[in-house]
Amino acid sequence: MVREPLGAEAAADLAKAFKALSDPVRLRLLSLIASHEGGEACVCDLTGPFDVSQPTISHHLKVLREAGLVDSERRGTWVYYWVLPAALTRLSSLLQAPAEAPA
């Protein structure tokens, strides 16, 4: 963004990710998944810290997945989630301030 303006498609993709993170529950879910031992978390580990129902947690996880921030895999009766590092790199590089020019 500081080197060249974003194109329409890139801006739409990034906006979807930032919109997904604009909800406090989803931001906390992403943090819980990213910081979970082994880098992935079972949905059964993600429902306890919240005062919302399991279907609501599932909805928020779906939003994060559709925004390209996490991926998941069903293992038996449980679904496991992990953060996609490339998505975090893309978001962080967009927010990185340019290096200051020497005086």
C-alpha positions as CSV (number, residue, x, y, z in Angstrom):
1,M,0.0,0.0,0.0
2,V,2.9,2.4,0.7
3,R,4.7,1.3,-2.5
4,E,1.8,1.3,-4.8
5,P,-2.0,1.8,-4.5
6,L,-4.1,-1.3,-4.0
7,G,-6.1,-2.7,-6.9
8,A,-9.8,-3.2,-6.6
9,E,-9.6,-7.0,-6.2
10,A,-6.8,-6.9,-3.6
11,A,-8.7,-4.2,-1.7
12,A,-11.9,-6.3,-1.7
13,D,-10.0,-9.3,-0.4
14,L,-8.3,-7.4,2.3
15,A,-11.5,-5.6,3.3
16,K,-13.2,-9.0,3.8
17,A,-10.4,-10.1,6.2
18,F,-10.4,-6.8,8.1
19,K,-14.2,-6.9,8.4
20,A,-14.0,-10.5,9.8
21,L,-11.5,-9.2,12.4
22,S,-13.7,-6.2,13.3
23,D,-15.8,-8.4,15.6
24,P,-14.3,-8.9,19.1
25,V,-15.4,-12.5,19.3
26,R,-13.7,-13.3,16.0
27,L,-10.6,-11.4,16.9
28,R,-10.4,-13.4,20.2
29,L,-11.0,-16.7,18.3
30,L,-8.2,-16.0,15.9
31,S,-5.9,-15.2,18.9
32,L,-7.0,-18.4,20.7
33,I,-6.3,-20.5,17.7
34,A,-3.0,-18.9,16.9
35,S,-1.7,-19.2,20.4
36,H,-3.0,-22.7,21.0
37,E,-0.4,-25.4,21.7
38,G,0.6,-27.0,18.4
39,G,-0.8,-24.1,16.4
40,E,-4.3,-25.6,16.0
41,A,-7.3,-25.8,18.2
42,C,-10.3,-28.1,18.4
43,V,-13.6,-26.4,18.3
44,C,-14.3,-28.0,21.6
45,D,-11.4,-25.9,23.1
46,L,-12.9,-22.7,21.7
47,T,-16.4,-22.5,23.2
48,G,-15.5,-22.2,26.9
49,P,-14.0,-18.7,27.0
50,F,-17.2,-17.0,25.5
51,D,-20.6,-16.2,26.7
52,V,-22.2,-17.2,23.4
53,S,-23.7,-20.4,22.2
54,Q,-21.7,-23.1,20.3
55,P,-23.7,-22.3,17.1
56,T,-22.6,-18.7,17.4
57,I,-19.0,-19.8,17.8
58,S,-19.4,-22.0,14.7
59,H,-20.8,-19.0,12.7
60,H,-17.8,-16.8,13.7
61,L,-15.4,-19.6,12.8
62,K,-17.1,-19.9,9.4
63,V,-16.7,-16.1,8.8
64,L,-13.0,-16.4,9.7
65,R,-12.6,-19.3,7.3
66,E,-14.5,-17.6,4.5
67,A,-12.2,-14.5,4.9
68,G,-9.2,-16.7,4.4
69,L,-7.8,-16.3,7.9
70,V,-8.1,-19.8,9.2
71,D,-8.6,-23.3,7.7
72,S,-10.1,-26.4,9.2
73,E,-10.3,-30.1,9.1
74,R,-12.8,-32.6,10.5
75,R,-11.3,-35.4,12.6
76,G,-13.9,-37.8,13.8
77,T,-16.6,-35.8,15.5
78,W,-14.5,-32.6,16.0
79,V,-13.3,-29.9,13.7
80,Y,-9.8,-28.5,14.2
81,Y,-8.8,-24.9,13.2
82,W,-5.5,-23.3,12.4
83,V,-4.4,-19.8,11.4
84,L,-3.2,-19.3,7.8
85,P,0.2,-17.6,8.2
86,A,0.1,-16.1,4.7
87,A,-3.1,-14.3,5.6
88,L,-1.5,-12.7,8.7
89,T,1.6,-11.8,6.7
90,R,-0.5,-10.1,4.1
91,L,-2.5,-8.1,6.7
92,S,0.6,-7.1,8.6
93,S,2.5,-6.0,5.6
94,L,-0.3,-3.8,4.6
95,L,-0.2,-2.1,8.0
96,Q,3.5,-1.7,8.2
97,A,4.7,1.9,8.2
98,P,7.3,2.8,5.6
99,A,10.8,3.2,6.9
100,E,11.7,6.8,7.5
101,A,14.1,8.4,5.2
102,P,17.4,9.4,6.7
103,A,17.7,13.0,7.7
